[in-house]
Amino acid sequence: MRKLVKLGSVIAISAVLVSGLTACGGGLLTRDKPKTDAEIVMGQEGRTLWESKLQYVKIVDRDVAGLANDHPVSISAEEMRTVLSSLYVGDDGFFKKKEVPLFAMSELHILSTAVANGLSQASPGDDINFVSIGSHQGMMAKEAKTTTGRIFMSGGRLNVIFGLVHENYSEKDKLTGQQIDRRLHPLLPGKRKFESDLTTRIALDKGQSLYLDPETGKERADWLIIDVATVLAAAAERTGQDDGKVSPELLEDVARSKQEASNLRDDVSNIKAILFEMSDEIEALKKQLEAAKAAQ
């Protein structure tokens, strides 16, 4: 238990509690509504599958020569959405680590359609690169976070090499206030040649594993290998083989809401416990302040 307590600490904890609860009610950072499938698919014949300012999904030449990719490959947008929605990251919460979805709902809607379409067009020498910016719950409010990656099918499994994972995104430098020059600081997908230095790690689930580098004998934290069939089977099992009356999107939304509510309850419980432990110190601090005022 802390020996010294500053009034500012008490105020800060109370602010976190209020902000966390307020976050559930809206008024936070929100992005444009997701496009419809028709709008996403429109103009997807060619190398650029989807593009919006710095964000994109593109068919590109593979970065190094090697074993040919299993392209083209047929996977539906709905199946790709299930696969991408199964990805979670470890998040250092205010009190403890927790897992949160890698992609926001708007990101899923665009990526699932564009990537599935791209894989159906790609040749064995092509990869799919993407840059995505989504709105995710931060410690006290919604935050814009960037995820970038290189996607390809190899050995019957979906490979994703990440360049960035939930990297905080800002258009201006926080220290100088100047516009960030993305020519000097680009948002790059991952590469086969070297491992990206990720600040946030992927939380592995059934059907997901990390690539084992044959040269070093070590796993690469930035290179995810996904057994699509296993992930789809696990997702069907979790939803109880629904009869089709409930859409997959609604099931995803419900699952995410439950996870967020659980995380919030844990945070609130921990705040209450800390405030209870600090009650004696808070009371002593009040008496000291009253005594100081009386002495003036």
N, C-alpha and C positions, 0 to 999 in steps of 0.2 A: 504494500500500500504506500502511496506517495506520502512523504513527510511534509512537503510544502505544496500548497495549492494556490494557484493564482486565479483571480476572478475571471481573467480572460479565458482560461481553460474551460471553466464552467459555461461561459457564454458560447464558446466555440462548439462544445458538445451539444448544447441545446440547439444551436443553429443547424448542426448536422442533422439532428432529429427532425426539426421542422422542415428542412429542405428535402430530406428523404421522403417524408410523407407528402409534401407538396408536389414532389415529382410525379406521384401517381395521378395527380389531377390535371396535368397538362400545363400549358404555358411555358414549355421548355422548347429547346431547339428542335425544330421539325423540318423535314425536307419535303420536296415536291412529292405528290402522290405518284405511286408506281405507274409506269406506262402500261397500256394493254398489250396482250401478246401480239396483236396485229401491228401495233406501232413499233414494237421491238423487232419483230421479224422483218418489217418493211425495210428494204434496202440492205438485207443481210447477204445477198449474193456477192461474194468477193472477199477481200482480205479484212476489211473493217466490218465487224458484225454489229457493233453498237458503239457509240461515242457521244460523250457529253462533257465538254470542257476538258478537264484533265483525266476524266474517267473513260475507259474504253474496254472493249473485248475484241481482240484481233487474231486472225490467223497469221502466224509468222513462221519463218524458216527456223528449224530447230537450231539451238545455239552451238552444238558440237556434233560432229559425225559419230555414228555408232549404229547400234541395232535399230532397225527400222521400227517406227511406231505401228500399232495396230489400227491404222486409219485407212479409209473412213470407218466409223463405227456408228451403229444405230442405238441411240438411247433417247427416250422421250424426255420432254421438258419436265414432266411430272416426276419421272424417276430421278432426273438430275436434281430437282428441287429437294427430293427426299434425301439424296446423298449429301448435298450441301448443307441442308438443315440439321444433319446429324453431327456436324462439326462444332465443337465447343472449344473454348480457350480457358486456361486458368487465369483468374483475375484476382489480384491482391486487393481484397475489400478493405473497408475501414477497420474491421476487427479480425477477419480471418480470410483465408483463400476460398474462393468459390468458382464455380464454372458458369460461364455465360456463353450464349450463342456467338459463333464467329461472324455470322452475317445477319444484318437487320432484315426485316421482312421486305423492304423495298429493294435491297440488294439481291435477295433470293429471287425475287420476281424477274429481275433483269438478267442475272447471271444464269439461272436455270434455262431460260429460253435461248439466250445467245450462245452459251457454251454447248448445249445439246445440238443446236443448229450448226455450230462450227465444227464439231467432231464429225458430223455427217458429211461435211464438205472437205475436211482436211485430207491431205495425202500422207503417206508414210514418213515424209520428210518435214512435216509441219507440226508445230505446237500451237496451243491457244494461250495467248497472254491476256491478262486482265489487270486493270486498276479500278478499285471500287472504294468509294467513300460513303460510310453509313453513319447514322445517328445512333449512338449507344449510350446506355445509362452509365454515368460516371459516379464519382463519390457523392456529389451533391446535385448534379444536373446532367442533362444530356450533353454528350460531347461528340464531335465529328472525329471519326477514326478511319484510317486508311488500311486496306489490305490489298496486297498485290501478289500475283502468282503466275506460274507457267503450268499449263495443264496438258496432259497427253495420255493416251492409252498404250500400255506396254505390258506384255506378258499376261494379257487378259485382265489387267488391273488399272484403275485410274490413278495416275500420278499427279501430284500437285507440289511444285517447288515454290515455296513462298519467298518473296523478297521482303515484304513487310507484313506484320500481323498486328492489327489493332494499334497501329502507330498514330499518336495524336496528330490531327491534321489542322493546320492553320494557314491562312493565306498571307499573314504578316508575321514578321519576327517579333516575338513577345518582348524582347529586350529593346530593340531599336524602333519597332513600329513600322519598319520598312517592308514593302512588298517582297515576298520571297521569290527569287528568280529560279523557276523550275528548270531552266536550262543548266544551271549550276547545281541545283538540288532536285534532280528528277525522282519520280516515284517509279522505281524499277522492279520488275518481276524477278523471281529467283533464277539461278543458273545451275546447270549440271556441273560446271567447272569447280565452283567453290561454294561453301556453305554461307548462307546469310546469317548475320548476327541479329537474331530476333530478340526483341525485348519482351515479347509475350509468346508463350508456348502453347501448342495444340494439346488438348486433353484427349488422349486416345480412348476409343470405345471399340465395341465388337466390330470386327472387319476392318480395322484401321491399324496400321503399323508404320514405323519409320524406316526409311531406306538405310540399308547397311552398306557403307562405303567399302568396297573390296580392297581399296588401297590402304586405308587406315584401320579397317576392322571395327570402326565405330559407327554408331547410328548418327544420321544427320537430322537434327531437330527441325530443319526447314523443309525436309522432303517427306511428304506424306504419301503412303501407298494405300489405296482403298480397294477392298474386294467388294465390288458393287453388289453382287448377288447376296453376299452375307449381310451387308448394310440394309438392303431392301427387305430381306427376310426378317431381320431384327426389328425394323420399323413396323412391318405388318404384324409381328407378334405383339409389339407394345400397344398398338392401336386395337388389338383384339379382333383382327380380321373384320373391320367394320363393313357393314352391308352396302356401303355406297351412299347412304342417306346424308352422311356428314362429310363435307369436303375435306381433303387433306390440308388445305390452307387453314380451315377452321380448327382442325385438330392441332396443327402447329401452333396457332395463336393461343389455344387453351393451354398447351404444354408450356409455352414460354411464359404465359401469365402466371401459371402455378410456380414456375421456377423463380420468377421475379418476386412474387409474393412471399415465397419461402425465404429468399435472401433478405428481404426487407424485415420480415419478422425476426430473423436471427439478429440483424443489426439493432433493431429496437430493443430486443431482450438484453443484448450486451450493453447498450447504453443505459438501460434501467439498472443493470447490475452495477455498473461503474458509478452511477449517481448515488446508489444506495451505499456503496463502499465509501464514497466521498462525503457522505452526509455530515459526519462528525467534523471533518476538516472545513466544510462549508460553513457550519455553524460557528466554529472557532474563528474563521475568517470574518464573519459578520460581526462578532463581538469585538474583534480587533479594530475593525473599521469604525464601529460605534464609539469605542474608547478613544480612537484617534480624533474623531470629530469633537467629542466632549472636551478633549484636552486643548483644542484650538481656541 
